[in-house]
Amino acid sequence: MTQAIALSNVAQKMIAEVDLLNGEAIHYTIQGDGFFFGSNPLAKAVASMQAAIVKLTGGHIRILVVITNLRVVLLHSEQAFCGVRRLRAVSAIALGSILEAGSSKETQACCIHTRTVHIQSKTQRYTLVIKKLDDVALREFVRNLSEIVVTNVHTGLAT
């Protein structure tokens, strides 16, 4: 398994709840930031404060992208007030449906970086701000999904 970052125990538990298909293997995982407001330093400060308050009240927002040899799985988990409100969502995107993948890095005030990735399927575009991902891992993410996009073009799945 290739990973962009070392996953926390919580992220590993999220992945453990996904039923892999026959012959399916995890190739790449990245963790998203559910509190993102924007790349502006003030907006990032507000998001950090919001994340701290949610954590203090027993909540969380977790987003995980898992790329396997058969599909892309998006995992989303939210909890508020020690479990009074919970949400768990799993979306699976067939590799043949992936049309585009990309990344961006925005820098403000010379040292505040925001890295995003996006995946375009035939029906929807997913854009995620990524936590703890350096430029090398960002390029690796795009390279992995680019291989899928090129394969889709050669097999006629992408139009």
BELRA-V803142 format. One record per residue. N is the residue number from 0. RES is the residue in one letter. SS is DSSP state (h for helix, s for strand, l for the rest). OMEGA is omega in whole degrees, -180 to 180 (NA if undefined). NEAR is the number of other C-alpha atoms within 12 Angstrom. Layout:
n=N res=RES ss=SS omega=OMEGA near=NEAR
n=N res=RES ss=SS omega=OMEGA near=NEAR
This chain:
n=0 res=M ss=l omega=176 near=16
n=1 res=T ss=l omega=-179 near=20
n=2 res=Q ss=l omega=176 near=26
n=3 res=A ss=l omega=-179 near=30
n=4 res=I ss=l omega=173 near=27
n=5 res=A ss=l omega=-176 near=19
n=6 res=L ss=l omega=177 near=26
n=7 res=S ss=l omega=177 near=18
n=8 res=N ss=h omega=-180 near=10
n=9 res=V ss=h omega=179 near=18
n=10 res=A ss=h omega=178 near=26
n=11 res=Q ss=h omega=177 near=23
n=12 res=K ss=h omega=177 near=15
n=13 res=M ss=h omega=180 near=28
n=14 res=I ss=h omega=-179 near=32
n=15 res=A ss=h omega=180 near=14
n=16 res=E ss=l omega=179 near=17
n=17 res=V ss=l omega=177 near=27
n=18 res=D ss=l omega=178 near=16
n=19 res=L ss=l omega=179 near=20
n=20 res=L ss=l omega=178 near=14
n=21 res=N ss=l omega=179 near=9
n=22 res=G ss=l omega=-178 near=11
n=23 res=E ss=l omega=178 near=18
n=24 res=A ss=l omega=179 near=22
n=25 res=I ss=s omega=179 near=26
n=26 res=H ss=s omega=-170 near=23
n=27 res=Y ss=s omega=177 near=32
n=28 res=T ss=s omega=173 near=38
n=29 res=I ss=s omega=-178 near=42
n=30 res=Q ss=s omega=-180 near=41
n=31 res=G ss=s omega=179 near=34
n=32 res=D ss=s omega=-178 near=32
n=33 res=G ss=l omega=-177 near=29
n=34 res=F ss=l omega=-174 near=29
n=35 res=F ss=l omega=175 near=30
n=36 res=F ss=l omega=-178 near=21
n=37 res=G ss=l omega=-177 near=25
n=38 res=S ss=l omega=177 near=26
n=39 res=N ss=l omega=-179 near=20
n=40 res=P ss=h omega=179 near=21
n=41 res=L ss=h omega=179 near=16
n=42 res=A ss=h omega=178 near=18
n=43 res=K ss=h omega=178 near=23
n=44 res=A ss=h omega=178 near=18
n=45 res=V ss=h omega=179 near=18
n=46 res=A ss=h omega=178 near=22
n=47 res=S ss=h omega=178 near=20
n=48 res=M ss=h omega=179 near=17
n=49 res=Q ss=h omega=179 near=21
n=50 res=A ss=h omega=179 near=26
n=51 res=A ss=h omega=180 near=17
n=52 res=I ss=h omega=179 near=18
n=53 res=V ss=h omega=180 near=23
n=54 res=K ss=h omega=179 near=21
n=55 res=L ss=h omega=-180 near=15
n=56 res=T ss=l omega=175 near=17
n=57 res=G ss=l omega=-179 near=19
n=58 res=G ss=l omega=176 near=24
n=59 res=H ss=s omega=167 near=29
n=60 res=I ss=s omega=-179 near=33
n=61 res=R ss=s omega=178 near=39
n=62 res=I ss=s omega=-178 near=36
n=63 res=L ss=s omega=175 near=41
n=64 res=V ss=s omega=-180 near=46
n=65 res=V ss=s omega=178 near=42
n=66 res=I ss=s omega=178 near=37
n=67 res=T ss=s omega=178 near=32
n=68 res=N ss=l omega=-178 near=26
n=69 res=L ss=l omega=-174 near=24
n=70 res=R ss=s omega=171 near=28
n=71 res=V ss=s omega=-178 near=37
n=72 res=V ss=s omega=176 near=38
n=73 res=L ss=s omega=180 near=31
n=74 res=L ss=s omega=-179 near=34
n=75 res=H ss=s omega=179 near=30
n=76 res=S ss=s omega=176 near=31
n=77 res=E ss=s omega=175 near=28
n=78 res=Q ss=s omega=177 near=24
n=79 res=A ss=s omega=174 near=21
n=80 res=F ss=h omega=176 near=16
n=81 res=C ss=h omega=175 near=15
n=82 res=G ss=h omega=177 near=18
n=83 res=V ss=l omega=176 near=12
n=84 res=R ss=s omega=179 near=16
n=85 res=R ss=s omega=175 near=18
n=86 res=L ss=s omega=172 near=18
n=87 res=R ss=s omega=-179 near=21
n=88 res=A ss=s omega=177 near=21
n=89 res=V ss=s omega=176 near=22
n=90 res=S ss=s omega=178 near=21
n=91 res=A ss=s omega=180 near=27
n=92 res=I ss=s omega=178 near=28
n=93 res=A ss=s omega=179 near=26
n=94 res=L ss=h omega=179 near=34
n=95 res=G ss=h omega=179 near=30
n=96 res=S ss=h omega=-177 near=31
n=97 res=I ss=s omega=-180 near=37
n=98 res=L ss=s omega=-174 near=31
n=99 res=E ss=s omega=174 near=33
n=100 res=A ss=s omega=-180 near=33
n=101 res=G ss=s omega=179 near=27
n=102 res=S ss=s omega=174 near=31
n=103 res=S ss=s omega=176 near=24
n=104 res=K ss=s omega=178 near=24
n=105 res=E ss=s omega=179 near=20
n=106 res=T ss=s omega=176 near=16
n=107 res=Q ss=s omega=179 near=17
n=108 res=A ss=l omega=175 near=12
n=109 res=C ss=l omega=-175 near=10
n=110 res=C ss=l omega=-179 near=12
n=111 res=I ss=s omega=-173 near=18
n=112 res=H ss=s omega=173 near=24
n=113 res=T ss=s omega=180 near=33
n=114 res=R ss=s omega=179 near=34
n=115 res=T ss=s omega=172 near=35
n=116 res=V ss=s omega=174 near=35
n=117 res=H ss=s omega=177 near=28
n=118 res=I ss=s omega=178 near=35
n=119 res=Q ss=s omega=174 near=28
n=120 res=S ss=s omega=180 near=28
n=121 res=K ss=l omega=-175 near=21
n=122 res=T ss=l omega=-173 near=14
n=123 res=Q ss=l omega=175 near=16
n=124 res=R ss=s omega=179 near=18
n=125 res=Y ss=s omega=177 near=27
n=126 res=T ss=s omega=-177 near=25
n=127 res=L ss=s omega=168 near=34
n=128 res=V ss=s omega=-172 near=34
n=129 res=I ss=s omega=177 near=35
n=130 res=K ss=l omega=168 near=31
n=131 res=K ss=l omega=-180 near=22
n=132 res=L ss=l omega=179 near=30
n=133 res=D ss=l omega=-176 near=21
n=134 res=D ss=h omega=180 near=23
n=135 res=V ss=h omega=179 near=17
n=136 res=A ss=h omega=177 near=27
n=137 res=L ss=h omega=177 near=33
n=138 res=R ss=h omega=179 near=22
n=139 res=E ss=h omega=177 near=26
n=140 res=F ss=h omega=-179 near=37
n=141 res=V ss=h omega=179 near=28
n=142 res=R ss=h omega=-180 near=20
n=143 res=N ss=h omega=-179 near=31
n=144 res=L ss=h omega=176 near=38
n=145 res=S ss=h omega=176 near=24
n=146 res=E ss=h omega=178 near=21
n=147 res=I ss=h omega=-179 near=33
n=148 res=V ss=h omega=180 near=30
n=149 res=V ss=h omega=177 near=24
n=150 res=T ss=h omega=179 near=20
n=151 res=N ss=h omega=178 near=23
n=152 res=V ss=h omega=-178 near=19
n=153 res=H ss=h omega=-180 near=13
n=154 res=T ss=h omega=178 near=14
n=155 res=G ss=l omega=-180 near=13
n=156 res=L ss=l omega=179 near=19
n=157 res=A ss=l omega=180 near=21
n=158 res=T ss=l omega=NA near=16
